[in-house]
């Protein structure tokens, strides 16, 4: 197993690597937040649907209540 020496860090693009990592992390965070918002909006839309429309798509009011009471990060 090789260990990094100070000379390795001097020659590397560590700053660019850290910036790239932070950029990827923030992109994933924004994607997760966007996904959570979208899920919350869909659940709210289902909650507002009439019983007739819910039957048309194969859901019961109980299933919608269960979904709407789940945490926003849950599937």
Buried (B, 14 or more C-beta within 10 A) or exposed (E): EEEEEEEEEEEEEEEEEEEEEEEEEEEEEEEEEEEBEEBBEEBEEBBEBEEEEBEEEEBEBEEBEEBBEEEEEEE
